[in-house]
Amino acid sequence: MVAEGQVVLFRFPQTDQTEGKLRPALVLRQLPGQFDDWLICMISSQMHHQIPDFDDVITPRDFDFEKSGLKLASVIRIGRLAVVENDILLGRLGVIDRQRLIHIRQKLSSWFVNNYHSFSPIIPHSTIIPWWLSI
């Protein structure tokens, strides 16, 4: 059974949609609804892919590294996301600390929220109407 915070194996597709390599991924959250779908993000040992102040790094010096099941220091690539069915996750390596998971989810949600208005320069911040009020 999949759980939030687990490190799993998944064949992460390339950005051009070609099949990717089997690699670790972090289970971030189960999607609401009737399907067994999960939001995951890629984990890579290629540290040069890290986006400073965005991605999270886990190293052998971290107290949750051993339980993660990772073999090398790795970057949790928060921006490399996928929604997948439970059935296509190919294995479970371990789990990260709950506080690390919360921190990663906060970074991701903060990125969404803080950049939302920066992409809408035409509409003044004070005139944005919530969708539920515009119905």
PLY file of the C-alpha trace (Angstrom):
ply
format ascii 1.0
element vertex 135
property float x
property float y
property float z
element edge 134
property int vertex1
property int vertex2
end_header
0.00 0.00 0.00
1.30 3.44 -0.94
1.53 6.18 1.69
2.49 9.85 1.70
6.20 10.29 2.38
7.23 6.97 0.84
10.12 6.72 -1.58
8.97 4.52 -4.45
10.28 3.40 -7.83
8.68 4.79 -10.96
9.58 4.98 -14.63
9.51 8.79 -14.77
8.81 10.01 -18.33
11.12 12.51 -20.00
9.73 15.98 -20.66
9.32 15.02 -24.34
7.09 12.11 -23.15
9.56 9.38 -24.11
9.87 6.60 -21.57
12.32 7.41 -18.83
14.55 5.37 -16.58
13.37 3.61 -13.46
14.14 6.04 -10.67
13.07 6.91 -7.15
10.18 9.27 -6.55
8.64 10.78 -3.45
4.92 10.28 -2.81
3.63 13.74 -1.91
-0.13 13.33 -1.58
-3.09 11.19 -2.61
-5.45 13.02 -4.93
-9.06 13.39 -3.84
-11.69 11.37 -5.62
-12.60 7.80 -6.33
-9.37 6.82 -8.07
-6.17 5.66 -6.39
-4.07 8.48 -7.89
-1.01 10.00 -6.25
1.07 13.14 -6.76
4.76 12.24 -6.85
8.01 14.07 -7.55
11.27 12.81 -8.97
14.36 12.07 -6.91
17.77 12.20 -8.59
21.33 11.56 -7.47
22.47 14.09 -10.10
23.05 16.92 -7.64
23.77 19.45 -10.40
20.03 19.35 -11.23
19.17 20.97 -7.91
17.29 24.26 -8.10
18.66 26.29 -5.15
16.06 27.46 -2.63
13.46 25.20 -4.22
14.49 21.55 -4.35
15.30 19.56 -1.22
18.54 17.65 -0.72
18.86 14.49 1.35
22.34 13.23 2.27
23.79 10.37 4.34
24.31 12.89 7.16
20.53 13.43 7.47
18.82 11.42 10.20
16.14 10.12 7.80
18.52 9.14 4.98
18.87 5.49 6.00
15.10 5.01 6.27
14.62 6.61 2.84
16.18 3.60 1.10
18.26 5.87 -1.13
21.83 4.79 -1.81
23.38 8.17 -2.61
22.90 11.80 -1.65
19.98 12.94 -3.75
17.95 15.95 -4.78
14.19 15.77 -4.35
13.12 17.61 -7.49
9.98 19.34 -6.31
9.21 20.78 -9.74
9.33 17.40 -11.53
5.80 16.22 -10.74
3.56 13.44 -11.99
0.12 12.11 -11.10
0.09 8.33 -11.24
-2.07 5.36 -10.33
-0.92 3.29 -7.39
-0.66 0.23 -9.66
2.20 1.64 -11.76
4.48 2.37 -8.82
6.98 -0.45 -9.09
8.45 -0.77 -5.65
8.97 0.86 -2.29
12.42 1.83 -1.07
11.67 3.55 2.21
10.20 6.67 3.76
11.31 10.22 4.58
10.70 12.04 7.83
7.24 13.59 8.23
8.72 17.06 8.88
10.73 16.87 5.64
7.55 15.91 3.76
5.64 18.84 5.28
8.50 21.21 4.41
8.55 19.99 0.78
4.79 20.35 0.42
4.96 23.85 1.93
7.67 24.84 -0.58
5.58 23.54 -3.45
2.38 25.23 -2.34
4.21 28.47 -1.59
5.67 28.44 -5.09
2.18 28.05 -6.58
0.65 30.77 -4.42
3.48 33.29 -4.60
3.86 33.04 -8.35
0.15 33.04 -9.15
-0.23 36.83 -9.32
3.15 37.46 -10.88
1.88 35.86 -14.10
-1.18 38.18 -14.22
0.21 41.71 -14.56
-2.88 43.01 -16.36
-5.31 42.25 -13.52
-4.64 44.27 -10.35
-4.31 42.07 -7.28
-7.32 43.72 -5.59
-9.68 42.93 -8.51
-9.16 39.16 -8.66
-12.50 37.55 -7.84
-12.60 34.03 -6.37
-14.25 31.57 -8.75
-17.01 30.74 -6.28
-18.12 34.39 -6.25
-18.21 34.67 -10.03
-20.78 31.88 -10.56
0 1
1 2
2 3
3 4
4 5
5 6
6 7
7 8
8 9
9 10
10 11
11 12
12 13
13 14
14 15
15 16
16 17
17 18
18 19
19 20
20 21
21 22
22 23
23 24
24 25
25 26
26 27
27 28
28 29
29 30
30 31
31 32
32 33
33 34
34 35
35 36
36 37
37 38
38 39
39 40
40 41
41 42
42 43
43 44
44 45
45 46
46 47
47 48
48 49
49 50
50 51
51 52
52 53
53 54
54 55
55 56
56 57
57 58
58 59
59 60
60 61
61 62
62 63
63 64
64 65
65 66
66 67
67 68
68 69
69 70
70 71
71 72
72 73
73 74
74 75
75 76
76 77
77 78
78 79
79 80
80 81
81 82
82 83
83 84
84 85
85 86
86 87
87 88
88 89
89 90
90 91
91 92
92 93
93 94
94 95
95 96
96 97
97 98
98 99
99 100
100 101
101 102
102 103
103 104
104 105
105 106
106 107
107 108
108 109
109 110
110 111
111 112
112 113
113 114
114 115
115 116
116 117
117 118
118 119
119 120
120 121
121 122
122 123
123 124
124 125
125 126
126 127
127 128
128 129
129 130
130 131
131 132
132 133
133 134
